[in-house]
C-alpha cells in the first residue's frame, strides 16, 4: 500500500511540474535554421554555414544550435555560432544535420532537423590508392620531413599514376619528389622539409592522393594522420656505457626534438655474449644502472619513443652497438689445474711412446 502511495505522489508531482512548464512554452514555436550549406573550403575541410530562421522569436530566449555529423565520422556538438569548420576525409562524401535549440531557464525546446550532404568524390570504384602509410621525422635543423608510400588500387588500370598533396593547417603543398616503380609509376613521395610544426601536439596532417589514367576516372583518397602518431622518433644521442665494480652504468641524451626529456621513454637492450641471455628493459629516465656478471661481455643498444607529452609515435631505430666487459673464466685456479693436467697427460703419453 505504501509503495502504491509513493508511486501516486511521484506521478502527481511530475504532472504538476509539466503543468508549470506549459505556460512558459505556450505559443512559442521553434523554427529550424535556414540556408544550411556545406562548402569544401580546403583539402578534407568542410565549412558548415546556416542562418537563424527570421520567424524565430528570440527574446527572452537563448538560441543555440545542435549539430550532428552523420558521416564520415559521427560527431555531435552544440554551438551559438552560425558556422562551423570540420576536418574530415571527404572521398566518400559528408553529411550533417542541424536544428535550433531554444533555452529559457530550465526549459529547452528543439526544432526539426535540417539536412545537408556532400556527394562522394567522383571516380571508378577500387581505383584509389591502398595501403597508404606516412612517416615524419624531425631533422637536425628542427624541420619536419614527410615520407609516404602506397599501392595501386585493385581496380585501377595498369597505366594509372598517382599524385600526392598534403595539408597542414593553412598550408597545402604538392609532392615534387616521387619514387617510381619499374613501370615508372609514382609509389612513394618525399618532402625533405614541410610546414609541419614540430612543437605542435596531435595536430592533423591531411594526405590527398588523386590519379590519372587513359582508361578510367581515378577516385581520390583522403586520409588524416595525427602528426605525433606517425613520427619516427630520432635515436637517443651521446650514449655512454661503462662498468663500476659489479654494475653497468649508462647515460644518454634525449633524441633531437623540441619536447623536453620528460616526454620520452626508452628501451634498453642488453645481450650477454657469454651466456646468450637477452633483456629489454623499459626506462623513463636518461640514466640506468644494472647489476651484471663481471665475467661476461655485453652488447648494449637503446631506442626511444614519446611518453606522456603527446601521442606515441614509431619507436626510433636502435642506437649503434656498444660493447662492454670481457669474457673471463669464473675460476682461474680450476683453469690452471686443467692446463697442468692436460700437460701432464701429454708428457706421460710422449714418455710411454719413447720407451716403447
URSULZI-V887718 format. One record per residue. SS is DSSP state (alpha for helix, beta for strand, coil for the rest). PSI is psi as a letter, one per 30 degrees, with the letter a starting at -180 (NA if undefined). NEAR is the number of other C-alpha atoms within 10 Angstrom. Layout:
# URSULZI-V887718
ss = <SS	SS>
psi = <PSI	PSI>
near = <NEAR	NEAR>
This chain:
# URSULZI-V887718
ss = <coil	alpha	alpha	alpha	alpha	alpha	alpha	alpha	alpha	alpha	alpha	alpha	alpha	alpha	alpha	alpha	alpha	alpha	alpha	alpha	alpha	alpha	alpha	alpha	alpha	coil	coil	coil	coil	coil	coil	coil	coil	beta	beta	beta	beta	beta	beta	beta	beta	beta	coil	coil	beta	beta	beta	beta	beta	beta	beta	coil	coil	coil	coil	coil	coil	coil	coil	coil	coil	beta	beta	beta	beta	beta	beta	beta	beta	beta	beta	coil	coil	coil	beta	beta	beta	beta	beta	coil	coil	coil	beta	beta	beta	beta	beta	coil	coil	coil	coil	coil	coil	beta	beta	beta	beta	beta	beta	beta	beta	beta	beta	beta	coil	coil	beta	beta	beta	beta	coil	coil	coil	beta	beta	beta	beta	beta	coil	coil	coil	coil	coil	beta	coil	coil	coil	coil	coil	beta	beta	beta	beta	beta	beta	beta	beta	beta	coil	coil	coil	coil	coil	beta	beta	beta	beta	beta	beta	beta	beta	coil	coil	coil	coil	coil	coil	coil	coil	coil	beta	beta	beta	beta	beta	beta	beta	beta	coil	coil	beta	beta	beta	beta	coil	coil	coil	beta	beta	beta	coil	coil	coil	coil	coil	beta	beta	beta	beta	beta	beta	coil	coil	coil	coil	coil	coil	coil	coil	coil	coil	coil	coil	beta	beta	beta	beta	beta	beta	beta	beta	beta	coil	coil	coil	coil	coil	beta	coil	coil	beta	beta	beta	beta	beta	beta	coil	coil	coil	coil	beta	beta	coil	coil	coil	coil	beta	beta	beta	beta	beta	beta	beta	beta	coil	coil	beta	beta	beta	beta	beta	beta	beta	coil	coil	coil	coil	coil	coil	coil	alpha	alpha	alpha	beta	beta	beta	beta	beta	beta	beta	beta	beta	coil	coil	coil	coil	coil	beta	beta	beta	beta	beta	beta	coil	coil	coil	beta	beta	beta	beta	beta	coil	coil	coil	coil	coil	coil	beta	beta	beta	beta	beta	beta	beta	beta	beta	coil	coil	coil	coil	coil	coil	coil	beta	coil	coil	coil	coil	coil	coil	coil	beta	beta	beta	coil	coil	coil	coil	coil	coil	coil	alpha	alpha	alpha	alpha	alpha	alpha	alpha	alpha	alpha	alpha	alpha	alpha	alpha	alpha	alpha	alpha	alpha	alpha	alpha	alpha	alpha	alpha	alpha	alpha	coil>
psi = <e	e	e	e	e	e	e	e	e	e	e	e	e	e	e	e	e	e	e	f	f	e	e	e	f	k	g	k	k	k	k	l	l	l	h	j	l	k	k	j	f	l	k	h	k	k	j	k	k	l	l	k	k	f	f	k	k	e	k	h	l	k	k	l	k	k	k	j	k	e	l	f	j	k	k	k	l	l	l	f	l	g	l	k	k	k	k	l	k	g	f	g	l	k	k	l	l	k	l	k	j	k	k	j	b	g	k	k	k	k	l	l	k	k	l	l	l	k	l	l	k	l	l	k	k	g	f	l	l	l	h	k	k	k	k	l	k	k	l	e	g	g	l	k	l	k	k	k	l	l	l	k	k	e	g	k	l	e	g	k	k	l	k	k	k	k	k	j	c	f	k	k	k	k	k	f	j	l	k	l	a	f	g	h	k	k	f	l	k	k	j	e	k	l	g	k	j	f	f	l	k	h	k	k	k	k	k	k	j	l	l	k	l	f	f	l	k	k	k	l	k	k	k	k	k	k	e	f	f	g	k	j	k	l	k	k	l	h	k	k	k	l	k	j	c	g	k	k	k	k	l	l	l	l	l	j	k	f	k	l	f	f	g	l	l	l	k	j	j	k	j	j	f	e	f	g	k	k	k	j	k	k	k	g	a	g	l	k	k	k	k	l	j	f	g	l	k	k	k	k	l	k	l	l	l	l	d	f	f	l	k	k	a	k	k	l	l	k	l	k	k	k	k	k	l	k	k	l	k	f	j	e	e	e	e	e	e	e	e	e	e	e	e	e	e	e	e	e	e	e	e	e	e	e	e	NA>
near = <5	7	8	8	10	11	11	12	12	11	12	12	12	12	11	12	11	11	11	11	12	12	10	12	13	8	7	12	14	19	20	22	24	15	12	20	17	20	13	15	13	14	22	19	18	21	15	20	17	18	14	19	14	11	11	16	14	13	8	10	14	13	22	18	23	17	20	18	17	14	17	15	10	10	11	12	10	14	13	12	13	14	15	13	14	13	17	20	22	24	21	16	15	20	18	23	17	25	22	25	23	23	16	14	9	6	12	13	14	18	17	14	16	17	13	14	17	18	11	13	14	13	16	14	14	14	24	26	25	14	10	17	15	20	20	25	24	22	15	10	8	15	16	19	18	19	16	17	18	18	15	22	18	13	14	23	17	14	13	20	20	21	19	23	17	23	22	18	17	8	12	15	13	14	13	11	13	19	12	13	10	6	9	10	17	22	20	22	22	20	19	14	15	18	17	21	16	20	12	13	15	15	18	20	19	23	23	21	20	19	22	18	15	10	11	17	19	28	23	24	21	22	18	17	16	16	25	26	19	19	25	21	25	23	22	23	15	12	19	13	18	15	16	10	9	12	15	19	15	18	15	16	15	23	21	17	18	13	17	10	16	14	18	23	20	23	19	19	18	19	17	19	16	14	11	8	10	13	12	13	12	14	15	15	16	17	14	16	14	12	12	16	16	19	15	17	18	25	16	21	20	26	22	27	25	24	16	11	14	16	16	20	20	17	18	21	16	17	19	13	12	15	16	17	18	12	16	12	10	12	9	10	10	11	12	11	11	12	12	12	12	11	11	12	12	12	12	11	11	11	11	10	9	8	7	5>
